[in-house]
Amino acid sequence: MALNDANIRILQFDETAAACLNHPQGDKPSLCIVHEGALTALLQAPGMIDGPCHTILPRHEATLRILNLPTQNADEIASMVALSASEWVPYPIEEMLLTHQCLAHLPSGESRVLVVLVRNATLDAHLAALNAEGLEPAQIYLSTACLVAATSTMNLSGDIAVHDEGQPAPSFPRTRESRTRRGLPKTTLDPRVRGDDESLLCSNGERLRGDIALLHVDPAALELAVVRDGELRFSRGIAQNTPWNLDDPHSKEALGYEVRDLLAAYRRESEDGQGADVLYVSATGFPAADIAQFLAEITGKDCRVADTGTTLPPDGEAMPATFAGAMHLIRGEGTLDIPLAPHSLAQDRAMKSLQSQLLRSAALVGVVLFSLLLWFGQAVWQRNALIVELQDKIDVVAPSAQGVAAKQHSLQLIARQVDRGGSFLEILAGISAAAPPADLTITRIQFERESGLTLWGRAMTKDLVLKDFLGAMRNHAEGNLALFSQAHSLYETAGIERNQSIFNYQISIPLPEEDADDDAASHR
């Protein structure tokens, strides 16, 4: 999808449900959710199959690992990842799409690296469902990357669903929309806002500080992503065969059990072993506020609705974090770059791109050749017309031109008589070129026909006068400046100026005898 398209369409689907965000630029986004053969019914909606789309692959369809590798060299990291990837999945590595991204370089010389493995069969099935409807996704985003991108503009001062003691807690001050960047609203927190953990506060959409635990609930799946200082630290996803049913006590109990299990897994893997105190909840197909309140009662955590800065009509629900993050990734604003396009799709796109480039190149060559032919014909016509016009002008000015040529010849004779080399300006230019660039000044220049040129000035050292200045002038003693070979110093006297020792000097440059004779003759 080009960034200047009129609409942004993001699809998320599986065997039991599908959701689509249809976001016209400059208008309110709308979310459509369909069950029971969802994808086919969804794509039959008016305007849904116009143009390319972006899809989201759920976390449980991929294998993620966050590794600390003992190197910061990109080639060594790639080799280590490829060597160890086959140990995590029970499939041949040739059947997997393997990609990785360096999350951080550690002071110890190690690197924290995110490794992603997805079966090619999973991606092929994902593409086949869209290809059957005549669609080809412009990009496939991993839901984890979408959640990380969504945290960059989350409003962390959202209302707490239920307090630890089971009593409703006072809401933190709400934020207001501060600015819009390429159509996506960004929020800024009131700097006076303070929570239990100041590291959770952010400002103007800047990088978040502290642990941000974000839970996303899909119709039949869960995903927990923990971001610390803007960097992914934990990711886990699960799926079940039947969709969640919040009206069924058994389904709600199963949902709570899975969430507690995810939080316990993060607590075991966290560096401090404390886990997350605040849980931000996002949902697709369910009211996020209801789920947050229910989970607060079950887990005893501060559960808040993940405020992504944009609400969806008609109920004003917060946009699901996966969709909000995908909109950032489409615009190139995400921190995780995890390409999931399979090799077959990349080859097809490369072939289509090559064919398109060849067609455009052929058309461009044809246009250029035709333009050159027209330009050549016009140039020939203009040349012939100009020749005729110039010949007419020549016939008119020819008599006067002969007289002008005779006068020019006379002027050239006079100019040769007047022209003399070694003029006073040329001599001054030679003196300026020979003078040192610093620590020497020329205060006075006197020219007399009998005695020649005399220079007075000051210098910081005597060597600047005797070696640098006089030496440079004698080096320029060629041609019209041959008189510089006779330059010599008359005196160098030491003095004090502004408490600093200086030398006053006088240099004489006599004129050659022939130049003096020429001056006398010119005045006669």
RODO-2510 file (C-alpha; in nm, 4 decimals, decimal comma):
residues 524
     n   res          X          Y          Z
     1     m     0,0000     0,0000     0,0000
     2     a     0,1312     0,3404    -0,0903
     3     l     0,1298     0,5911     0,1929
     4     n    -0,0805     0,8343    -0,0073
     5     d    -0,3668     0,5901    -0,0689
     6     a    -0,7117     0,7039     0,0326
     7     n    -0,7617     0,4146     0,2761
     8     i    -0,5651     0,1939     0,5101
     9     r    -0,6908    -0,1652     0,5308
    10     i    -0,5512    -0,4111     0,7837
    11     l    -0,6814    -0,7700     0,8019
    12     q    -0,6463    -1,0175     1,0894
    13     f    -0,8022    -1,3589     1,0444
    14     d    -0,7913    -1,7264     1,1410
    15     e    -1,0173    -2,0303     1,1053
    16     t    -1,2871    -1,8974     1,3376
    17     a    -1,2887    -1,5191     1,3091
    18     a    -1,1665    -1,2242     1,1098
    19     a    -1,1345    -0,8548     1,1797
    20     c    -1,0692    -0,5651     0,9452
    21     l    -0,9706    -0,2079     1,0185
    22     n    -1,0898     0,0202     0,7396
    23     h    -0,9366     0,3632     0,8016
    24     p    -1,0116     0,6344     0,5429
    25     q    -0,7526     0,9113     0,5623
    26     g    -0,8951     1,2120     0,7433
    27     d    -1,1987     1,0167     0,8680
    28     k    -1,2801     0,8072     1,1729
    29     p    -1,1555     0,4453     1,1545
    30     s    -1,4082     0,1647     1,1663
    31     l    -1,3623    -0,1940     1,2838
    32     c    -1,5560    -0,4806     1,1312
    33     i    -1,5627    -0,8257     1,3002
    34     v    -1,7296    -1,1312     1,1484
    35     h    -1,7508    -1,4936     1,2715
    36     e    -1,8355    -1,8273     1,1063
    37     g    -1,6655    -1,8097     0,7671
    38     a    -1,5459    -1,4670     0,8563
    39     l    -1,2905    -1,3954     0,5841
    40     t    -1,5164    -1,4640     0,2877
    41     a    -1,8026    -1,2652     0,4375
    42     l    -1,5698    -0,9826     0,5309
    43     l    -1,4107    -0,9486     0,1886
    44     q    -1,7549    -0,9389     0,0250
    45     a    -1,8238    -0,6080     0,1980
    46     p    -1,8274    -0,3105    -0,0415
    47     g    -1,4852    -0,1571    -0,0967
    48     m    -1,2935    -0,4168     0,1033
    49     i    -1,1029    -0,5716    -0,1893
    50     d    -1,0108    -0,2471    -0,3628
    51     g    -0,6345    -0,2181    -0,3648
    52     p    -0,3718    -0,4009    -0,1577
    53     c    -0,4015    -0,4765     0,2120
    54     h    -0,1783    -0,5552     0,5084
    55     t    -0,2278    -0,8626     0,7266
    56     i    -0,1283    -0,9506     1,0830
    57     l     0,0110    -1,2942     1,1689
    58     p    -0,0773    -1,3915     1,5295
    59     r     0,2031    -1,4578     1,7747
    60     h     0,1150    -1,8225     1,8341
    61     e     0,1847    -1,8997     1,4672
    62     a     0,5532    -1,8111     1,5130
    63     t     0,8419    -1,9111     1,7389
    64     l     1,0207    -1,6221     1,9114
    65     r     1,3357    -1,6237     2,1179
    66     i     1,5244    -1,3359     2,2784
    67     l     1,8908    -1,4327     2,3053
    68     n     2,2011    -1,2773     2,4575
    69     l     2,4828    -1,3524     2,2125
    70     p     2,8520    -1,2943     2,2961
    71     t     2,9224    -1,0664     1,9981
    72     q     2,8151    -0,7396     1,8424
    73     n     2,9284    -0,8200     1,4887
    74     a     2,6349    -0,8494     1,2479
    75     d     2,7834    -1,1396     1,0487
    76     e     2,8697    -1,3356     1,3626
    77     i     2,5190    -1,2772     1,5018
    78     a     2,3631    -1,4114     1,1804
    79     s     2,5841    -1,7215     1,1922
    80     m     2,5009    -1,7917     1,5583
    81     v     2,1279    -1,7500     1,4964
    82     a     2,1315    -1,9852     1,1969
    83     l     2,3350    -2,2422     1,3925
    84     s     2,1061    -2,2523     1,6951
    85     a     1,7650    -2,2042     1,5279
    86     s     1,7237    -2,5722     1,4381
    87     e     1,7297    -2,6653     1,8098
    88     w     1,4021    -2,4874     1,8883
    89     v     1,1547    -2,6342     1,6382
    90     p     1,0815    -2,9941     1,5364
    91     y     1,0927    -2,9089     1,1651
    92     p     1,3794    -2,8928     0,9155
    93     i     1,5254    -2,5465     0,9039
    94     e     1,4749    -2,5464     0,5250
    95     e     1,0985    -2,5444     0,5861
    96     m     1,1187    -2,2354     0,8069
    97     l     1,1407    -1,8632     0,7452
    98     l     1,4174    -1,7387     0,9753
    99     t     1,4712    -1,3719     1,0536
   100     h     1,6303    -1,1825     1,3400
   101     q     1,6881    -0,8305     1,4671
   102     c     1,9390    -0,6925     1,7150
   103     l     1,7461    -0,5284     1,9991
   104     a     2,0384    -0,3771     2,1928
   105     h     2,4158    -0,3772     2,2281
   106     l     2,5054    -0,4459     2,5907
   107     p     2,7978    -0,2801     2,7739
   108     s     2,9508    -0,6243     2,8306
   109     g     3,0099    -0,6641     2,4558
   110     e     2,7078    -0,8925     2,4109
   111     s     2,3997    -0,8324     2,1956
   112     r     2,0341    -0,8905     2,2775
   113     v     1,8808    -1,0424     1,9626
   114     l     1,5208    -1,1251     1,8710
   115     v     1,4916    -1,4401     1,6569
   116     v     1,1692    -1,5247     1,4705
   117     l     1,0887    -1,8600     1,3080
   118     v     0,7744    -1,9212     1,1022
   119     r     0,6906    -2,2307     0,8986
   120     n     0,6671    -2,1702     0,5266
   121     a     0,3513    -2,3824     0,5273
   122     t     0,1924    -2,1398     0,7752
   123     l     0,2751    -1,8414     0,5562
   124     d     0,1579    -2,0225     0,2423
   125     a    -0,1762    -2,1001     0,4076
   126     h    -0,2007    -1,7385     0,5195
   127     l    -0,1447    -1,6200     0,1623
   128     a    -0,3685    -1,8854     0,0072
   129     a    -0,6702    -1,7620     0,2030
   130     l    -0,6204    -1,4142     0,0570
   131     n    -0,5250    -1,5304    -0,2911
   132     a    -0,8513    -1,7250    -0,3083
   133     e    -1,0302    -1,3907    -0,2716
   134     g    -0,8091    -1,2196    -0,5298
   135     l    -0,5915    -1,0404    -0,2744
   136     e    -0,2162    -1,0272    -0,2272
   137     p    -0,0937    -0,8654     0,0938
   138     a     0,1521    -0,5821     0,0591
   139     q     0,3154    -0,6919     0,3860
   140     i     0,2644    -0,9451     0,6652
   141     y     0,3262    -0,8078     1,0138
   142     l     0,3862    -1,0152     1,3239
   143     s     0,1405    -0,9200     1,5960
   144     t     0,4286    -0,8819     1,8448
   145     a     0,5869    -0,6097     1,6309
   146     c     0,2474    -0,4370     1,6170
   147     l     0,2144    -0,4408     1,9966
   148     v     0,5652    -0,2985     2,0441
   149     a     0,4877    -0,0223     1,7945
   150     a     0,1601     0,0556     1,9735
   151     t     0,3344     0,1134     2,3089
   152     s     0,5282     0,4087     2,1630
   153     t     0,2159     0,6290     2,1719
   154     m     0,0088     0,4622     2,4447
   155     n    -0,1500     0,6823     2,7057
   156     l    -0,0158     0,5335     3,0283
   157     s    -0,2413     0,7390     3,2541
   158     g    -0,5503     0,5356     3,1709
   159     d    -0,8123     0,4441     3,4289
   160     i    -0,7421     0,1515     3,6601
   161     a    -1,0141    -0,1115     3,6310
   162     v    -0,9940    -0,2476     3,9888
   163     h    -0,7519    -0,1572     4,2701
   164     d    -0,5402    -0,4163     4,4532
   165     e    -0,7698    -0,4083     4,7574
   166     g    -1,0705    -0,4713     4,5354
   167     q    -1,1957    -0,1113     4,5617
   168     p    -1,2342     0,1201     4,2637
   169     a    -0,9255     0,3430     4,2475
   170     p    -0,9334     0,7078     4,1509
   171     s    -0,8578     0,7646     3,7851
   172     f    -0,5344     0,9259     3,6813
   173     p    -0,5718     1,2551     3,4912
   174     r    -0,6715     1,1898     3,1341
   175     t    -0,4705     1,3168     2,8448
   176     r    -0,5798     1,5093     2,5448
   177     e    -0,4797     1,4728     2,1839
   178     s    -0,1779     1,6970     2,1248
   179     r    -0,0897     1,6603     1,7600
   180     t    -0,1410     1,4398     1,4559
   181     r     0,1439     1,2797     1,2654
   182     r     0,0510     1,1526     0,9190
   183     g    -0,3071     1,1039     1,0304
   184     l    -0,2230     0,9091     1,3498
   185     p    -0,3045     1,0918     1,6732
   186     k    -0,0292     1,1091     1,9327
   187     t    -0,0880     1,1859     2,2978
   188     t     0,1152     1,3566     2,5641
   189     l     0,0882     1,3064     2,9362
   190     d     0,0430     1,5855     3,1833
   191     p     0,3920     1,6177     3,3422
   192     r     0,2289     1,6394     3,6829
   193     v     0,0819     1,2903     3,6498
   194     r     0,2448     1,0426     3,8862
   195     g     0,1635     0,6770     3,9350
   196     d     0,3015     0,4067     4,1615
   197     d     0,5963     0,3717     3,9221
   198     e     0,7298     0,6934     3,7729
   199     s     0,9247     0,4942     3,5148
   200     l     0,5953     0,4261     3,3374
   201     l     0,5395     0,7913     3,2535
   202     c     0,6086     0,9198     2,9012
   203     s     0,5947     1,2591     2,7313
   204     n     0,5062     1,3623     2,3766
   205     g     0,5170     1,0061     2,2500
   206     e     0,8850     0,9695     2,3396
   207     r     1,0442     0,6375     2,4204
   208     l     0,8753     0,4677     2,7157
   209     r     1,0611     0,4019     3,0390
   210     g     1,0035     0,1000     3,2570
   211     d     0,8042    -0,2225     3,2025
   212     i     0,4943    -0,1990     2,9826
   213     a     0,3004    -0,5274     2,9976
   214     l     0,0468    -0,5334     2,7128
   215     l    -0,2084    -0,8142     2,6843
   216     h    -0,4023    -0,8524     2,3595
   217     v    -0,7121    -1,0744     2,3468
   218     d    -0,8261    -1,2112     2,0112
   219     p    -1,1453    -1,4160     1,9630
   220     a    -0,9509    -1,7414     2,0115
   221     a    -0,6003    -1,6352     2,1129
   222     l    -0,3975    -1,4414     2,3698
   223     e    -0,0669    -1,2598     2,3485
   224     l     0,1413    -1,0953     2,6201
   225     a     0,4235    -0,8597     2,5226
   226     v     0,6435    -0,6775     2,7747
   227     v     0,8379    -0,3716     2,6618
   228     r     1,1091    -0,2152     2,8781
   229     d     1,2675     0,1155     2,7768
   230     g     1,1104     0,0789     2,4336
   231     e     1,2684    -0,2674     2,3849
   232     l     1,0852    -0,6003     2,3663
   233     r     1,1794    -0,8160     2,6672
   234     f     0,9121    -1,0882     2,6674
   235     s     0,6599    -1,2295     2,4219
   236     r     0,4293    -1,5261     2,4528
   237     g     0,1144    -1,6278     2,2647
   238     i    -0,1401    -1,9060     2,2978
   239     a    -0,4411    -2,0206     2,0960
   240     q    -0,7377    -2,2465     2,1609
   241     n    -0,9783    -2,4303     1,9345
   242     t    -1,2969    -2,2539     2,0466
   243     p    -1,3448    -1,8778     2,0745
   244     w    -1,3597    -1,7077     2,4132
   245     n    -1,7109    -1,6552     2,5481
   246     l    -1,7284    -1,3976     2,8264
   247     d    -2,0876    -1,5032     2,9012
   248     d    -1,9748    -1,8575     2,9799
   249     p    -1,8200    -1,8945     3,3304
   250     h    -1,6036    -2,1866     3,2174
   251     s    -1,4663    -1,9888     2,9222
   252     k    -1,3973    -1,6891     3,1471
   253     e    -1,2230    -1,9141     3,3971
   254     a    -1,0085    -2,0618     3,1178
   255     l    -0,9232    -1,7114     2,9989
   256     g    -0,8188    -1,6055     3,3487
   257     y    -0,6116    -1,9195     3,3936
   258     e    -0,4243    -1,8574     3,0674
   259     v    -0,3560    -1,4939     3,1591
   260     r    -0,2230    -1,5935     3,5028
   261     d    -0,0033    -1,8515     3,3316
   262     l     0,1369    -1,5873     3,0936
   263     l     0,2092    -1,3468     3,3805
   264     a     0,3778    -1,6244     3,5792
   265     a     0,5945    -1,7111     3,2773
   266     y     0,7100    -1,3511     3,2519
   267     r     0,7791    -1,3354     3,6257
   268     r     0,9999    -1,6433     3,5959
   269     e     1,1956    -1,4994     3,3006
   270     s     1,2220    -1,1380     3,4199
   271     e     1,5596    -1,0154     3,5385
   272     d     1,4367    -0,9015     3,8806
   273     g     1,1806    -1,1808     3,9265
   274     q     0,9106    -0,9275     4,0194
   275     g     0,6904    -0,9519     3,7119
   276     a     0,4518    -0,6791     3,5987
   277     d     0,2422    -0,4734     3,8404
   278     v     0,0329    -0,2975     3,5753
   279     l    -0,1323    -0,4825     3,2877
   280     y    -0,2646    -0,2954     2,9835
   281     v    -0,5440    -0,4801     2,8052
   282     s    -0,6404    -0,4606     2,4392
   283     a    -0,9009    -0,6714     2,2623
   284     t    -1,0390    -0,7452     1,9179
   285     g    -1,4039    -0,8418     1,9200
   286     f    -1,4568    -0,7890     2,2956
   287     p    -1,5016    -0,4818     2,5196
   288     a    -1,1536    -0,4199     2,6531
   289     a    -1,2890    -0,2494     2,9653
   290     d    -1,4899    -0,5594     3,0648
   291     i    -1,1901    -0,7853     3,0165
   292     a    -0,9666    -0,5486     3,2164
   293     q    -1,2107    -0,5425     3,5081
   294     f    -1,2523    -0,9199     3,5012
   295     l    -0,8749    -0,9817     3,4910
   296     a    -0,8141    -0,7331     3,7729
   297     e    -1,0401    -0,9406     3,9968
   298     i    -0,8765    -1,2684     3,8890
   299     t    -0,5094    -1,1684     3,8913
   300     g    -0,5028    -0,8969     4,1580
   301     k    -0,3105    -0,6703     3,9180
   302     d    -0,3816    -0,3131     3,8172
   303     c    -0,5485    -0,3766     3,4840
   304     r    -0,6078    -0,0821     3,2549
   305     v    -0,7483    -0,0427     2,9077
   306     a    -0,4668     0,0080     2,6568
   307     d    -0,5393     0,3590     2,5336
   308     t    -0,3839     0,3721     2,1853
   309     g    -0,4956     0,7307     2,1308
   310     t    -0,7757     0,6475     1,8850
   311     t    -1,1306     0,5283     1,9469
   312     l    -1,3602     0,3342     1,7172
   313     p    -1,7233     0,4136     1,6460
   314     p    -1,9969     0,3611     1,7459
   315     d    -1,9187     0,2800     2,1110
   316     g    -1,5957     0,4769     2,1426
   317     e    -1,3890     0,1655     2,2205
   318     a    -1,0119     0,2045     2,2079
   319     m    -0,8558     0,0827     1,8849
   320     p    -0,6993    -0,2643     1,9333
   321     a    -0,3285    -0,2370     1,9960
   322     t    -0,2426    -0,4697     1,7057
   323     f    -0,4214    -0,2437     1,4574
   324     a    -0,2790     0,0756     1,6065
   325     g     0,0719    -0,0718     1,5908
   326     a     0,0200    -0,1948     1,2344
   327     m    -0,0727     0,1586     1,1284
   328     h     0,2597     0,2776     1,2708
   329     l     0,4479    -0,0010     1,0930
   330     i     0,2852     0,0860     0,7606
   331     r     0,4234     0,4365     0,7983
   332     g     0,7688     0,3061     0,8907
   333     e     0,7475     0,4255     1,2522
   334     g     0,8010     0,0943     1,4325
   335     t     1,1199    -0,0193     1,6054
   336     l     1,0897    -0,3890     1,5130
   337     d     1,1513    -0,4663     1,1469
   338     i     1,0448    -0,8303     1,1041
   339     p     0,9707    -0,9091     0,7362
   340     l     0,7532    -1,2187     0,7072
   341     a     0,6999    -1,2303     0,3310
   342     p     0,7912    -1,5864     0,2156
   343     h     1,0612    -1,6379    -0,0446
   344     s     0,8093    -1,7378    -0,3122
   345     l     0,6179    -1,4113    -0,2686
   346     a     0,9425    -1,2146    -0,2753
   347     q     1,0476    -1,3884    -0,5990
   348     d     0,7088    -1,3260    -0,7609
   349     r     0,7221    -0,9608    -0,6641
   350     a     1,0782    -0,9321    -0,7908
   351     m     0,9763    -1,0841    -1,1254
   352     k     0,6735    -0,8574    -1,1553
   353     s     0,8855    -0,5593    -1,0598
   354     l     1,1443    -0,6538    -1,3246
   355     q     0,8774    -0,6929    -1,5907
   356     s     0,7231    -0,3619    -1,4938
   357     q     1,0629    -0,1923    -1,5044
   358     l     1,1371    -0,3398    -1,8474
   359     l     0,8028    -0,2175    -1,9824
   360     r     0,8577     0,1264    -1,8364
   361     s     1,2120     0,1349    -1,9745
   362     a     1,0916     0,0340    -2,3234
   363     a     0,8204     0,2980    -2,3155
   364     l     1,0697     0,5560    -2,1925
   365     v     1,3175     0,4662    -2,4724
   366     g     1,0389     0,4997    -2,7302
   367     v     0,9379     0,8383    -2,5960
   368     v     1,3005     0,9542    -2,5896
   369     l     1,3646     0,8396    -2,9499
   370     f     1,0482     1,0079    -3,0746
   371     s     1,1404     1,3254    -2,8862
   372     l     1,4921     1,3186    -3,0340
   373     l     1,3491     1,2793    -3,3844
   374     l     1,1192     1,5771    -3,3339
   375     w     1,4022     1,7787    -3,1816
   376     f     1,6353     1,6984    -3,4742
   377     g     1,3746     1,7979    -3,7330
   378     q     1,3023     2,1221    -3,5513
   379     a     1,6768     2,1936    -3,5149
   380     v     1,7334     2,1479    -3,8918
   381     w     1,4453     2,3804    -3,9747
   382     q     1,5634     2,6438    -3,7258
   383     r     1,9211     2,6186    -3,8616
   384     n     1,8113     2,6812    -4,2193
   385     a     1,5920     2,9714    -4,1115
   386     l     1,8773     3,1210    -3,9088
   387     i     2,1202     3,0911    -4,2018
   388     v     1,8837     3,2837    -4,4282
   389     e     1,8292     3,5523    -4,1611
   390     l     2,2015     3,5941    -4,0930
   391     q     2,2849     3,6154    -4,4635
   392     d     2,0362     3,8982    -4,5027
   393     k     2,1964     4,0837    -4,2106
   394     i     2,5452     4,0276    -4,3547
   395     d     2,4428     4,1832    -4,6832
   396     v     2,3161     4,4918    -4,4972
   397     v     2,6202     4,5488    -4,2692
   398     a     2,8975     4,4357    -4,5082
   399     p     2,9869     4,7896    -4,6344
   400     s     3,0155     4,9265    -4,2809
   401     a     3,2100     4,6230    -4,1597
   402     q     3,5039     4,6964    -4,3887
   403     g     3,5453     5,0463    -4,2390
   404     v     3,5181     4,9068    -3,8877
   405     a     3,7870     4,6469    -3,9648
   406     a     4,0264     4,9178    -4,0864
   407     k     3,9734     5,1205    -3,7693
   408     q     4,0264     4,8113    -3,5527
   409     h     4,3601     4,7510    -3,7269
   410     s     4,4663     5,1086    -3,6475
   411     l     4,3634     5,0678    -3,2837
   412     q     4,5633     4,7464    -3,2546
   413     l     4,8743     4,9276    -3,3788
   414     i     4,8237     5,2035    -3,1231
   415     a     4,7601     4,9464    -2,8461
   416     r     5,0869     4,7673    -2,9236
   417     q     5,2700     5,0970    -2,8952
   418     v     5,1045     5,1854    -2,5643
   419     d     5,1186     4,8362    -2,4120
   420     r     5,4144     4,7934    -2,1805
   421     g     5,4975     4,5039    -1,9498
   422     g     5,5874     4,5427    -1,5880
   423     s     5,3278     4,8053    -1,5031
   424     f     5,3113     4,9487    -1,1528
   425     l     4,9958     4,7442    -1,0711
   426     e     5,1713     4,4249    -1,1778
   427     i     5,4663     4,5090    -0,9506
   428     l     5,2297     4,5736    -0,6571
   429     a     5,0620     4,2395    -0,7215
   430     g     5,4003     4,0668    -0,7110
   431     i     5,4873     4,2386    -0,3808
   432     s     5,1510     4,1280    -0,2299
   433     a     5,2079     3,7713    -0,3459
   434     a     5,5560     3,7638    -0,1899
   435     a     5,4519     3,9132     0,1457
   436     p     5,4125     3,6587     0,4314
   437     p     5,0471     3,5910     0,5218
   438     a     5,0940     3,6956     0,8873
   439     d     5,3215     3,8837     1,1301
   440     l     5,4340     4,1403     0,8668
   441     t     5,2719     4,4618     0,7500
   442     i     5,3491     4,7155     0,4761
   443     t     5,2756     5,0647     0,6006
   444     r     5,4060     5,2740     0,3100
   445     i     5,5082     5,2354    -0,0555
   446     q     5,6962     5,5121    -0,2415
   447     f     5,7682     5,5103    -0,6152
   448     e     6,0307     5,7409    -0,7722
   449     r     6,1597     5,7194    -1,1274
   450     e     6,5184     5,7732    -1,0208
   451     s     6,5391     5,5522    -0,7117
   452     g     6,2636     5,2983    -0,7841
   453     l     6,0310     5,1466    -0,5203
   454     t     6,0802     5,1866    -0,1464
   455     l     5,8775     4,9861     0,1103
   456     w     5,8361     5,0638     0,4830
   457     g     5,6667     4,8378     0,7366
   458     r     5,6806     4,6340     1,0582
   459     a     5,7524     4,2664     1,1245
   460     m     5,7496     4,0439     1,4293
   461     t     6,0977     3,9011     1,3511
   462     k     6,3941     4,0001     1,1365
   463     d     6,3789     3,6661     0,9510
   464     l     6,0352     3,7554     0,8168
   465     v     6,1971     4,0497     0,6351
   466     l     6,5350     3,9097     0,5315
   467     k     6,4381     3,5514     0,4528
   468     d     6,0666     3,5195     0,3937
   469     f     5,9778     3,8546     0,2332
   470     l     6,2981     3,9280     0,0390
   471     g     6,3457     3,5607    -0,0476
   472     a     5,9914     3,5353    -0,1867
   473     m     6,0363     3,8507    -0,3959
   474     r     6,3618     3,7204    -0,5447
   475     n     6,1885     3,3930    -0,6264
   476     h     5,9323     3,5958    -0,8286
   477     a     6,2107     3,7791    -1,0183
   478     e     6,1122     3,6586    -1,3633
   479     g     5,9910     3,8333    -1,6771
   480     n     5,8317     4,1686    -1,6006
   481     l     5,9218     4,1280    -1,2314
   482     a     6,2958     4,0836    -1,2915
   483     l     6,3558     4,4029    -1,0900
   484     f     6,2817     4,1994    -0,7718
   485     s     6,6255     4,0415    -0,8043
   486     q     6,7753     4,3775    -0,6956
   487     a     6,5553     4,4092    -0,3848
   488     h     6,7544     4,4642    -0,0664
   489     s     6,6966     4,5768     0,2879
   490     l     6,8141     4,9230     0,3914
   491     y     6,7647     4,8736     0,7660
   492     e     6,5859     4,6723     1,0309
   493     t     6,5533     4,8464     1,3652
   494     a     6,4032     4,6946     1,6759
   495     g     6,1282     4,8730     1,8628
   496     i     5,8538     4,8258     2,1224
   497     e     5,4875     4,8544     2,0373
   498     r     5,2169     4,7651     2,2906
   499     n     5,4758     4,5942     2,5128
   500     q     5,5849     4,3704     2,2278
   501     s     5,9163     4,3697     2,0379
   502     i     5,8847     4,4490     1,6653
   503     f     6,1198     4,5411     1,3800
   504     n     6,0790     4,8435     1,1545
   505     y     6,2187     4,7758     0,8119
   506     q     6,2848     4,9556     0,4810
   507     i     6,3301     4,7698     0,1520
   508     s     6,4528     4,9284    -0,1721
   509     i     6,3711     4,7896    -0,5181
   510     p     6,5604     4,9914    -0,7861
   511     l     6,4164     5,0119    -1,1367
   512     p     6,6174     4,8730    -1,4282
   513     e     6,7874     5,1407    -1,6382
   514     e     6,5825     5,0604    -1,9479
   515     d     6,2573     5,1158    -1,7569
   516     a     6,3851     5,4518    -1,6300
   517     d     6,4795     5,5504    -1,9839
   518     d     6,1334     5,4467    -2,1084
   519     d     5,9670     5,6626    -1,8426
   520     a     6,1794     5,9617    -1,9406
   521     a     6,1038     5,9074    -2,3087
   522     s     5,7307     5,8807    -2,2444
   523     h     5,7334     6,2190    -2,0712
   524     r     5,9312     6,3787    -2,3541
***
